[in-house]
């Protein structure tokens, strides 16, 4: 069938052409559009109805074939970036002959105007707009519709949806904001995000299911989760969660004499809130079909997801402090927070809701705030670009070296150290330099001995309050695990708290641990265990997040995508709780 089509991009018309379509190879599962360039090179392009995964500011390359062509061709669309680094239908727009052809040609005749690409932390409304007749609107009209949607939504914002920090503003402060041009620039983060989530049911979309399936290289070691999995041999999923929910409630009330404490040795006081596991299973079951399986029991990751969702529901209403691990949780190992990181918007929204946010990382740079800033550059740039006022930025802190350094954001959106005397506990202030040196010397000896036994060539990295072994050649995870556990055993008699952990590419020993740091931070901020939540990816015996379980509730994630998923659920629960209070 012959057809004539035109490819429209915000910078102009890329191609037109007419050709017989036939014999197309199976590609992206998307609508295939026939195109022809000025040099008479023909090709077929897949115009995907679903957004194509890509990195922000990179080029999207879509391959296609047409019968009769000697070789496949590639269409490159330069500098296309939308929300969360996805390439969608707004970037590539197809208009058929007879449907707005004159308007298409007039747009193509305009001079190309360079457009500023928005980062992921500036939330956007869905870019695909529909007209009254179900036809796709031109790009210009779509943009107009998007802005009008934002403004109309803001007009219906209820008092319950207003953030805590906005409610604390005085009348004079609010009048000053209005006089300068209306709502603060950072208010757009919630207004557009709420529109985006209005039609998304909790944890039931295909995208959410895909995120929760991408487990990565997660070492799965946990007595409670393994016990829950074993119960499925004699119980249905709902029977399992009903029992465990009752046992967790009993364990919170009396950890020493609880049923879980008898069934699972060394469980400890790991729960700080009851967990609505049945409710969480019901939501997760909508796309995982756990209760309808006959031959495949839940795996470790699925049980972990259900527990995480239950923890989100349990703590959202009273959450005062949330802390995040960095590598593997907020961003991939060895990377930094870039401007397209999904968590930037979630972190800012949590701060706007009056929740204290802290990034607790093993990275330690004594006296050098610039190095911390480099790791968090995308987040700090967002603070500055959105001109967050001090009554919002005061909710953000960074704890480095597990527990040894605490930083805050100043008026110039730079990080600055908080004096140790203001936040460290008396026990931490009493640590002597000679004791710290002895601990690090013993740790270095243990690392060298373990590496020698395992025949692993290493480089030793020594810092004021940490020492690490970095293999000279690539090495398997299990060898690093052996080195970590070896050092842990040899340092058990140390007089100072420490953290020996497997970093995935190295093994490090830090003075102190995240349990010590969280306890000091919670006292400094005046929060309780039942009001605090830590999000991390290393809760195994060799991980540096394990120690936080004694201080607060936790979310165990496998990658930054999971972190963003659960952060979104948490924000939704927080807003829903405030809305319920307003209705009551």
C-alpha positions as CSV (number, residue, x, y, z in Angstrom):
1,X,0.0,0.0,0.0
2,X,1.5,3.4,-1.0
3,X,1.3,6.2,1.5
4,X,2.9,9.6,2.0
5,X,4.0,10.7,5.4
6,X,6.1,13.4,7.0
7,X,8.3,13.3,10.1
8,X,8.1,16.4,12.3
9,X,10.6,17.3,15.1
10,X,10.6,20.5,17.2
11,X,13.5,21.7,15.0
12,X,11.7,21.1,11.7
13,X,10.7,18.5,9.1
14,X,13.2,15.7,8.8
15,X,11.8,13.6,6.0
16,X,9.0,13.1,3.5
17,X,8.5,10.3,1.0
18,X,6.2,7.9,-0.8
19,X,7.0,4.2,-1.2
20,X,5.3,0.8,-1.3
21,X,5.4,-0.8,2.2
22,X,5.9,-4.6,2.4
23,X,8.1,-7.3,3.8
24,X,9.0,-5.5,7.0
25,X,11.1,-7.4,9.5
26,X,9.9,-7.6,13.0
27,X,11.5,-4.9,15.1
28,X,10.4,-2.9,18.2
29,X,6.8,-4.0,18.1
30,X,5.8,-0.5,17.1
31,X,4.0,1.3,14.2
32,X,6.4,1.4,11.3
33,X,6.5,4.6,9.3
34,X,7.9,4.9,5.8
35,X,10.3,7.9,5.2
36,X,12.5,9.3,2.4
37,X,15.4,11.7,2.8
38,X,16.6,14.4,0.5
39,X,19.4,12.1,-0.8
40,X,16.7,9.6,-1.9
41,X,17.8,7.1,0.7
42,X,14.6,5.3,1.9
43,X,14.1,3.6,5.2
44,X,11.3,2.6,7.6
45,X,11.3,4.0,11.1
46,X,9.5,2.5,14.1
47,X,7.5,5.2,15.9
48,X,7.1,3.4,19.2
49,X,3.8,4.0,21.1
50,X,5.7,3.3,24.4
51,X,8.7,5.5,25.3
52,X,12.1,4.1,24.3
53,X,14.6,3.7,27.0
54,X,17.6,6.0,26.6
55,X,20.0,8.3,28.6
56,X,19.1,12.0,28.8
57,X,20.9,14.2,26.2
58,X,22.0,11.2,24.2
59,X,20.8,10.4,20.7
60,X,18.1,8.0,19.9
61,X,18.9,5.6,17.1
62,X,16.0,3.8,15.6
63,X,16.7,1.1,13.0
64,X,14.3,0.0,10.3
65,X,14.2,-1.9,7.0
66,X,12.2,-1.7,3.8
67,X,11.9,-4.4,1.2
68,X,14.2,-3.9,-1.7
69,X,16.9,-2.2,0.2
70,X,20.4,-3.6,0.1
71,X,21.2,-2.7,3.7
72,X,19.5,-1.3,6.7
73,X,19.7,2.4,7.5
74,X,19.8,4.3,10.7
75,X,17.9,7.5,11.6
76,X,19.5,9.7,14.2
77,X,17.4,12.3,16.0
78,X,19.9,14.8,17.6
79,X,19.6,16.1,21.1
80,X,16.3,14.7,22.1
81,X,15.6,14.3,25.8
82,X,12.4,14.2,27.9
83,X,11.5,13.3,31.4
84,X,13.6,10.5,33.0
85,X,15.7,10.3,29.9
86,X,13.0,8.7,27.8
87,X,12.4,9.3,24.1
88,X,8.7,9.5,23.4
89,X,6.1,10.4,20.8
90,X,6.4,14.1,21.6
91,X,9.9,14.1,20.1
92,X,8.9,12.4,16.9
93,X,5.6,13.4,15.4
94,X,4.0,12.0,12.3
95,X,1.4,13.9,10.3
96,X,-0.3,12.3,7.3
97,X,-1.0,14.1,4.1
98,X,-4.3,15.9,4.3
99,X,-4.2,16.3,8.1
100,X,-2.7,19.7,8.7
101,X,-0.3,19.6,5.8
102,X,-0.2,23.4,5.3
103,X,0.4,23.9,9.0
104,X,3.2,21.3,8.8
105,X,4.9,23.1,6.0
106,X,4.6,26.5,7.7
107,X,6.3,25.1,10.9
108,X,9.0,23.6,8.7
109,X,9.7,27.0,7.2
110,X,10.4,28.6,10.5
111,X,14.0,29.1,11.6
112,X,15.3,26.5,14.0
113,X,15.3,27.7,17.6
114,X,17.6,26.0,20.1
115,X,15.6,24.5,22.9
116,X,16.8,24.0,26.5
117,X,16.4,20.4,27.5
118,X,14.7,19.9,30.8
119,X,16.3,17.7,33.4
120,X,14.5,14.8,35.1
121,X,14.0,16.7,38.3
122,X,11.7,19.1,36.5
123,X,8.6,17.0,36.4
124,X,6.7,17.1,33.2
125,X,3.1,16.4,32.2
126,X,2.6,13.6,29.7
127,X,3.7,14.9,26.4
128,X,1.2,13.2,24.2
129,X,-2.0,15.3,24.0
130,X,-5.3,14.3,22.4
131,X,-7.7,16.6,20.6
132,X,-11.5,16.3,20.8
133,X,-11.5,14.0,17.7
134,X,-8.8,11.7,19.1
135,X,-6.1,13.1,16.7
136,X,-2.6,14.0,17.9
137,X,-2.2,17.7,18.3
138,X,0.7,19.5,16.7
139,X,3.8,20.0,18.8
140,X,3.0,23.7,19.4
141,X,-0.5,22.9,20.6
142,X,0.7,20.1,22.8
143,X,3.0,22.5,24.6
144,X,0.2,25.0,25.2
145,X,-2.1,22.2,26.5
146,X,0.6,21.1,28.9
147,X,1.1,24.5,30.5
148,X,-2.7,25.1,30.8
149,X,-3.0,21.7,32.6
150,X,-0.4,22.7,35.1
151,X,-2.1,26.0,35.9
152,X,-5.6,24.5,36.2
153,X,-4.4,21.9,38.6
154,X,-2.6,24.4,40.9
155,X,-5.9,26.3,41.2
156,X,-7.6,23.3,42.9
157,X,-4.8,22.5,45.4
158,X,-6.4,21.8,48.8
159,X,-5.0,22.8,52.2
160,X,-4.3,19.2,53.0
161,X,-2.0,19.0,50.0
162,X,0.0,22.0,51.0
163,X,3.4,21.1,52.3
164,X,4.4,21.6,56.0
165,X,6.9,24.2,55.2
166,X,4.4,26.3,53.3
167,X,1.9,26.1,56.2
168,X,4.6,27.5,58.5
169,X,5.1,30.6,56.4
170,X,3.8,33.8,57.9
171,X,1.3,36.0,56.1
172,X,4.0,38.6,55.3
173,X,6.2,35.9,53.8
174,X,3.4,34.6,51.6
175,X,2.5,38.1,50.4
176,X,6.2,38.6,49.6
177,X,6.3,35.5,47.5
178,X,3.1,36.4,45.6
179,X,4.5,39.9,44.9
180,X,7.6,38.4,43.3
181,X,5.6,36.5,40.8
182,X,3.3,33.9,42.4
183,X,4.3,30.5,43.8
184,X,8.0,29.6,44.4
185,X,9.6,28.1,41.3
186,X,10.1,24.8,43.1
187,X,6.3,24.4,43.6
188,X,6.1,22.9,40.1
189,X,7.7,19.7,41.3
190,X,4.5,18.7,43.1
191,X,1.9,20.2,40.8
192,X,3.1,18.3,37.7
193,X,4.0,15.1,39.5
194,X,0.5,14.9,41.0
195,X,-1.0,15.1,37.5
196,X,1.4,12.4,36.3
197,X,0.4,10.0,39.1
198,X,-3.3,10.7,39.1
199,X,-4.0,7.8,36.7
200,X,-1.3,5.4,38.0
201,X,-2.6,2.8,40.5
202,X,-0.2,1.8,43.2
203,X,2.3,-0.9,42.1
204,X,0.0,-2.3,39.5
205,X,1.5,-1.0,36.2
206,X,3.7,-2.9,33.9
207,X,6.5,-0.4,34.4
208,X,6.4,-1.0,38.2
209,X,6.5,-4.7,37.7
210,X,9.5,-4.4,35.5
211,X,11.3,-2.2,38.0
212,X,10.7,-4.7,40.8
213,X,12.0,-7.5,38.6
214,X,15.4,-5.9,37.9
215,X,17.2,-7.2,40.9
216,X,20.8,-6.8,39.7
217,X,23.5,-8.7,41.6
218,X,21.9,-8.6,45.0
219,X,23.3,-11.1,47.6
220,X,20.2,-12.6,49.2
221,X,20.9,-13.5,52.8
222,X,18.3,-12.9,55.5
223,X,16.9,-15.3,58.1
224,X,13.4,-13.8,58.2
225,X,12.9,-13.8,54.4
226,X,14.2,-17.3,54.0
227,X,11.9,-18.4,56.8
228,X,8.9,-16.8,55.1
229,X,9.8,-18.5,51.8
230,X,9.9,-21.9,53.6
231,X,6.4,-21.4,55.1
232,X,5.0,-21.5,51.6
233,X,5.5,-25.2,51.4
234,X,2.6,-25.7,53.9
235,X,0.7,-22.4,53.7
236,X,-0.8,-20.2,51.1
237,X,0.7,-16.7,50.5
238,X,-2.1,-14.9,52.4
239,X,-1.9,-17.4,55.3
240,X,1.8,-16.8,55.5
241,X,1.5,-13.0,55.6
242,X,-1.4,-13.1,58.1
243,X,0.8,-15.1,60.5
244,X,3.9,-13.1,60.0
245,X,2.0,-9.8,60.4
246,X,0.7,-11.1,63.8
247,X,4.1,-12.2,64.9
248,X,5.7,-8.9,63.9
249,X,3.2,-7.0,66.0
250,X,4.0,-9.3,68.9
251,X,7.7,-8.9,68.3
252,X,7.4,-5.1,68.4
253,X,5.7,-5.3,71.8
254,X,8.2,-7.8,73.3
255,X,11.2,-8.8,71.2
256,X,12.7,-11.1,73.8
257,X,9.7,-13.4,74.2
258,X,8.1,-13.2,70.8
259,X,7.3,-16.1,68.5
260,X,9.7,-14.8,65.8
261,X,12.5,-14.7,68.3
262,X,12.0,-18.4,69.0
263,X,11.7,-19.4,65.4
264,X,14.5,-17.3,64.0
265,X,17.7,-17.2,66.0
266,X,19.6,-13.8,66.3
267,X,16.6,-11.9,64.9
268,X,17.1,-9.0,67.4
269,X,14.9,-5.9,67.7
270,X,14.7,-5.4,64.0
271,X,11.1,-4.2,63.8
272,X,10.2,-0.7,65.0
273,X,6.7,-0.6,63.6
274,X,4.0,-3.2,62.9
275,X,3.9,-4.2,59.2
276,X,0.6,-4.5,57.2
277,X,1.8,-7.4,55.2
278,X,-1.6,-8.6,54.0
279,X,-2.4,-5.2,52.5
280,X,1.1,-5.1,50.8
281,X,0.6,-8.6,49.5
282,X,-2.8,-7.7,48.0
283,X,-1.2,-4.8,46.1
284,X,1.9,-6.8,45.0
285,X,-0.3,-9.7,44.0
286,X,-2.0,-7.7,41.3
287,X,0.9,-8.1,38.9
288,X,3.0,-10.8,40.6
289,X,0.1,-13.4,40.9
290,X,1.7,-14.9,44.0
291,X,-1.6,-16.2,45.4
292,X,-2.6,-17.8,42.0
293,X,0.6,-19.8,41.5
294,X,0.5,-23.5,41.9
295,X,4.1,-24.6,41.3
296,X,6.4,-21.6,41.7
297,X,6.7,-20.2,45.2
298,X,7.7,-16.6,45.9
299,X,11.4,-15.9,45.6
300,X,13.7,-13.8,47.9
301,X,13.2,-10.6,46.0
302,X,9.4,-10.9,45.9
303,X,9.2,-11.3,49.6
304,X,11.6,-8.4,50.1
305,X,9.3,-6.2,47.9
306,X,6.2,-7.1,50.0
307,X,8.0,-6.3,53.2
308,X,9.2,-3.0,51.8
309,X,5.7,-2.0,50.7
310,X,4.3,-2.9,54.1
311,X,7.0,-0.8,55.8
312,X,6.2,2.2,53.6
313,X,2.5,2.0,54.6
314,X,3.4,1.6,58.3
315,X,5.8,4.6,58.6
316,X,4.6,7.1,56.1
317,X,2.1,9.0,58.4
318,X,4.7,9.5,61.2
319,X,8.0,9.7,59.1
320,X,10.3,12.4,60.4
321,X,13.7,11.3,59.1
322,X,14.7,9.3,56.1
323,X,18.3,8.4,55.3
324,X,19.7,7.0,52.1
325,X,22.8,5.0,51.3
326,X,24.6,6.4,48.2
327,X,26.3,3.9,45.9
328,X,23.8,1.3,44.7
329,X,20.9,3.1,46.3
330,X,20.7,6.6,44.9
331,X,23.0,6.0,41.9
332,X,25.0,3.1,40.4
333,X,28.2,2.0,42.1
334,X,31.1,4.2,41.2
335,X,28.9,7.0,39.8
336,X,27.5,10.3,41.1
337,X,24.1,12.0,41.3
338,X,23.7,13.5,37.8
339,X,21.0,16.0,36.7
340,X,18.8,13.3,35.3
341,X,18.6,11.2,38.5
342,X,15.0,10.4,39.3
343,X,15.6,10.6,43.0
344,X,16.3,14.4,42.9
345,X,12.6,15.2,42.6
346,X,11.7,12.7,45.3
347,X,14.2,14.1,47.7
348,X,13.1,17.7,47.2
349,X,9.4,16.6,47.6
350,X,10.2,14.8,50.9
351,X,11.9,18.0,52.2
352,X,8.9,20.0,51.1
353,X,6.7,17.7,53.2
354,X,8.8,18.5,56.3
355,X,10.8,15.3,56.3
356,X,14.4,15.4,57.3
357,X,16.6,13.8,54.5
358,X,20.2,12.6,55.0
359,X,22.5,10.8,52.7
360,X,24.7,8.4,54.8
361,X,27.7,7.2,52.8
362,X,30.9,5.4,53.5
363,X,32.8,8.0,51.5
364,X,34.8,10.2,53.8
365,X,36.7,13.4,52.9
366,X,37.8,15.1,56.1
367,X,37.9,18.9,55.7
368,X,37.1,18.7,52.0
369,X,33.5,19.5,51.3
370,X,34.1,20.0,47.6
371,X,34.6,16.3,47.2
372,X,31.2,15.6,48.8
373,X,29.7,18.2,46.5
374,X,31.2,16.5,43.4
375,X,29.4,13.3,44.3
376,X,26.1,15.1,44.8
377,X,26.5,17.7,42.1
378,X,23.2,17.0,40.3
379,X,21.2,17.4,43.5
380,X,22.9,20.6,44.6
381,X,22.5,22.0,41.2
382,X,18.8,21.3,41.4
383,X,18.6,23.1,44.8
384,X,20.3,26.2,43.2
385,X,18.4,26.1,39.9
386,X,15.0,25.8,41.8
387,X,16.1,28.5,44.3
388,X,15.0,26.4,47.3
389,X,14.7,28.7,50.3
390,X,16.5,28.0,53.6
391,X,13.3,26.7,55.2
392,X,13.5,23.8,52.7
393,X,17.2,23.2,52.5
394,X,17.5,23.0,56.3
395,X,16.0,19.6,56.0
396,X,19.0,18.1,54.1
397,X,22.3,16.8,55.4
398,X,25.1,14.5,54.4
399,X,26.9,12.1,56.7
400,X,30.2,10.8,55.5
401,X,32.7,8.1,56.6
402,X,29.8,6.0,57.9
403,X,29.4,8.3,60.9
404,X,32.5,10.6,61.1
405,X,31.4,13.8,59.3
406,X,28.2,15.7,59.0
407,X,27.5,18.4,56.5
408,X,24.6,20.8,55.7
409,X,23.6,23.2,52.9
410,X,24.4,26.9,53.3
411,X,22.8,29.9,51.6
412,X,25.0,29.5,48.5
413,X,23.8,25.9,48.1
414,X,27.3,24.6,49.0
415,X,28.0,22.0,51.6
416,X,29.7,22.9,54.9
417,X,30.8,20.8,57.8
418,X,28.9,20.9,61.1
419,X,31.3,21.0,64.1
420,X,31.6,17.6,65.8
421,X,30.7,19.0,69.3
422,X,27.2,20.0,68.0
423,X,26.1,16.6,66.8
424,X,28.4,13.7,67.9
425,X,27.5,11.6,70.9
426,X,29.8,11.7,74.1
427,X,31.1,8.2,73.2
428,X,32.2,9.4,69.7
429,X,33.8,12.5,71.1
430,X,35.8,10.3,73.5
431,X,37.5,8.3,70.7
432,X,41.2,8.7,71.1
433,X,43.5,9.1,68.1
434,X,45.9,6.3,69.4
435,X,42.9,3.9,69.6
436,X,41.8,4.9,66.0
437,X,45.4,4.3,64.8
438,X,45.6,0.9,66.4
439,X,42.3,-0.2,64.9
440,X,43.3,0.9,61.4
441,X,46.7,-0.8,61.8
442,X,45.1,-4.0,62.8
443,X,42.6,-3.8,60.0
444,X,45.4,-3.2,57.4
445,X,47.3,-6.2,58.7
446,X,44.2,-8.3,58.4
447,X,43.5,-7.1,54.9
448,X,47.0,-7.9,53.8
449,X,46.9,-11.3,55.4
450,X,43.6,-12.2,53.8
451,X,44.7,-11.0,50.4
452,X,47.9,-13.0,50.7
453,X,46.1,-16.2,51.6
454,X,43.7,-15.7,48.7
455,X,46.5,-14.7,46.3
456,X,44.9,-11.4,45.5
457,X,47.3,-8.5,44.6
458,X,46.0,-5.4,46.2
459,X,46.7,-1.7,46.8
460,X,46.1,-0.3,50.3
461,X,44.3,3.0,50.7
462,X,44.7,4.6,54.0
463,X,42.6,7.6,55.2
464,X,42.4,9.3,58.6
465,X,39.4,7.1,59.7
466,X,39.4,4.3,57.1
467,X,41.6,1.8,55.4
468,X,40.8,-0.3,52.3
469,X,42.1,-3.0,50.0
470,X,41.6,-2.4,46.3
471,X,42.4,-5.4,44.0
472,X,44.8,-4.6,41.2
473,X,42.9,-6.9,38.8
474,X,39.2,-7.7,38.4
475,X,38.1,-10.2,41.0
476,X,34.9,-12.2,41.7
477,X,32.5,-11.1,44.4
478,X,32.9,-14.2,46.6
479,X,36.6,-13.5,47.1
480,X,35.8,-10.0,48.4
481,X,33.2,-11.5,50.6
482,X,35.8,-13.9,52.1
483,X,38.2,-11.0,52.7
484,X,35.5,-9.0,54.4
485,X,34.3,-11.8,56.8
486,X,38.0,-12.6,57.6
487,X,38.6,-9.0,58.7
488,X,35.4,-8.9,60.7
489,X,36.4,-12.0,62.7
490,X,39.9,-10.7,63.4
491,X,38.7,-7.3,64.6
492,X,35.9,-8.5,66.9
493,X,37.9,-7.7,70.0
494,X,38.4,-4.1,69.0
495,X,37.6,-1.5,71.6
496,X,36.1,0.9,69.0
497,X,33.1,0.3,66.8
498,X,34.0,-0.4,63.2
499,X,32.5,-1.4,59.9
500,X,34.3,-3.9,57.6
501,X,32.3,-4.2,54.4
502,X,32.4,-5.5,50.9
503,X,32.0,-2.6,48.5
504,X,31.6,-4.7,45.4
505,X,35.0,-3.7,44.0
506,X,37.0,-3.4,47.2
507,X,37.0,-4.1,50.9
508,X,37.1,-1.2,53.4
509,X,37.2,-0.9,57.2
510,X,35.8,2.4,58.7
511,X,36.0,3.7,62.2
512,X,32.5,3.6,63.5
513,X,29.4,2.4,61.6
514,X,26.0,3.6,60.4
515,X,24.3,2.5,63.6
516,X,26.6,4.9,65.6
517,X,26.0,7.6,63.0
518,X,22.2,7.2,62.9
519,X,21.9,7.2,66.7
520,X,23.8,10.5,66.9
521,X,21.9,12.0,64.0
522,X,18.5,11.0,65.5
523,X,19.5,12.6,68.8
524,X,20.7,15.7,67.0
525,X,17.4,16.1,65.1
526,X,15.2,14.9,67.9
527,X,13.6,12.0,66.0
528,X,12.6,8.5,67.4
529,X,13.2,5.0,66.1
530,X,9.6,4.5,65.0
531,X,9.8,7.8,63.0
532,X,13.1,7.0,61.1
533,X,13.6,5.0,57.9
534,X,16.9,4.0,56.3
535,X,17.1,2.9,52.6
536,X,20.0,0.9,51.5
537,X,21.2,-2.0,49.3
538,X,23.7,-3.9,51.6
539,X,21.9,-5.6,54.5
540,X,23.8,-8.8,54.4
541,X,26.5,-9.8,56.8
542,X,29.2,-8.1,54.7
543,X,27.2,-5.0,54.0
544,X,27.5,-1.6,55.7
545,X,23.7,-1.0,55.9
546,X,23.1,-4.0,58.3
547,X,24.0,-2.0,61.4
548,X,21.1,0.4,60.9
549,X,18.5,-2.3,61.7
550,X,19.1,-1.8,65.4
551,X,18.3,1.9,65.2
552,X,15.3,2.3,62.8
553,X,13.1,0.7,60.1
554,X,14.6,-0.1,56.8
555,X,13.9,-0.5,53.1
556,X,16.1,-3.1,51.3
557,X,16.5,-2.2,47.7
558,X,18.6,-3.7,44.9
559,X,19.2,-0.7,42.7
560,X,18.4,3.0,42.2
561,X,15.3,2.2,40.2
562,X,13.8,0.4,43.1
563,X,14.7,3.3,45.4
564,X,12.8,5.7,43.2
565,X,9.8,3.3,43.1
566,X,9.5,3.0,46.9
567,X,10.1,6.8,47.3
568,X,7.2,7.5,45.1
569,X,5.0,5.1,47.1
570,X,6.2,6.8,50.3
571,X,5.3,10.3,49.0
572,X,1.9,9.1,48.0
573,X,1.2,7.7,51.4
574,X,2.4,10.8,53.1
575,X,0.1,13.0,51.1
576,X,-2.8,10.6,51.5
577,X,-2.3,10.7,55.3
578,X,-2.4,14.5,55.3
579,X,-5.5,14.5,53.1
580,X,-7.3,12.1,55.4
581,X,-6.5,14.4,58.4
582,X,-7.9,17.3,56.5
583,X,-11.1,15.5,55.6
584,X,-11.6,14.3,59.2
